[in-house]
Amino acid sequence: MPDPTDRERLRSRAAVDLVLSRPRTLGNGRLLCIDGPAGSGKTTFAGEVFEVYAGCRVVHMDDLYEGWSGLPRVGAQLGSLLGPLAEDRPGSYRRWDWHADRWGETVVVDPVDLLVLEGVGSGSADPSLVTALVWVEAPETVRLARGLERDGAVMEDHWRQWQRDEDEHFAEHRTRRRADLVVTT
């Protein structure tokens, strides 16, 4: 049986092989979306993908939400990022400053061979631009524990509301059913 490091390498290699085997969908590049519930391990998986394919650019959805209630409105940010990239022009988004609780700077993303969009709602990007969609999942108790360990117990109400928001979002977009690859952490 492979050790955890080997398993991680195999699953991230499978995602990279899958996305590179498909035609380009984001202008002259490809888009790998890594979606799934908060705390499931999407950021870790994106890091694994980066280790396998260091030429990729990773954008974290956490930077695109307008705070804890921003998931329903993230589509406009995705449009300003991905629309221009689909035309081989730099895309951009406003970065949310979680500590100041307001919008921060504008981040410009140049066209790349592989853009990895990681986070809740990444799979709701325009389907014609998504080269491959990976769904990352873990048990709810594990996800909540990870989130509270990272953000502190004081954020539990935010986490529980976020879980309700993402459940609604995933049901509307049928994200898991559309996934090309499912990863359990």
Secondary structure, DSSP 8 states (H G I E B T S, - for coil): ---HHHHHHHHHHHHHHHHHTS---BTTBEEEEEE-STTSSHHHHHHHHHHH-TT-EEEEGGGTS-GGG-GGGTHHHHHHHHHHHHTTS-EEEEEEETTTTEEEEEEEE---SEEEEESTTGGGS-TTT-SEEEEEE--HHHHHHHHHHHH-GGGHHHHHHHHHHHHHHHHHHTHHHH-SEEEE-
